[in-house]
Structures are given as structure tokens and as C-alpha cells.
Amino acid sequence: MSIDISNKDSIHSAQQVLRQKIDKLDLLINNAGISGNFPQNPSTINTYEMREVFNTNVLGTIDVTQVFLSLLEKSKTAVVVNVTS
């Protein structure tokens, strides 16, 4: 199964599949993201591209964490790891 972190339906579907298999989540690793096109000069970059990168890398990570929070809260030692470059 894969998750498209820029698509809330995809995130919710993955959570539902996982919920059928487990009752708690001890570890969530957010390691998905996009870099966008280069070069990324502030004077010339297309702001649509900037929004796409921001929405995926920042808001997508928050969406995944929020959706899986109910499973994480059931663990006594839950950990969320956010990987970035």
C-alpha cells in the first residue's frame, strides 16, 4: 500500500486499512516529500510550484500525523519521526 500525502482520501484510506490490522501505532515515520523544480530563485520561481512543495512537504506531513494520531494515542510510547532534507 502507498500513501499520497498530498491527497487526504489516500491518507484516510491507508489509515483505515491499517486500523483493520492493528489497534495501536508505536512509530510513525514521515519521510515523504518533493523538491520541486530547480533552480528555485525567489525572483523567478513560479509560486504555484512553491505552493505544491509547501503543501506536500509541510501540510501533507501534518495531515498524515493528524489522521494517524488516534492510533498513536493508544500507544504508551508513541514516537513521530519527521525526516527532511
FENURJO-V643133 format. One record per helix or strand of 2 or more residues. SS is the DSSP state (@ for helix, = for strand). FROM is the first residue (numbers start at 1). TO is the last residue. Records with the same first field share a line. If there is no record, write none. Layout:
SS=FROM-TO  FROM-TO
This chain:
@=8-21  47-72
==27-30  79-82
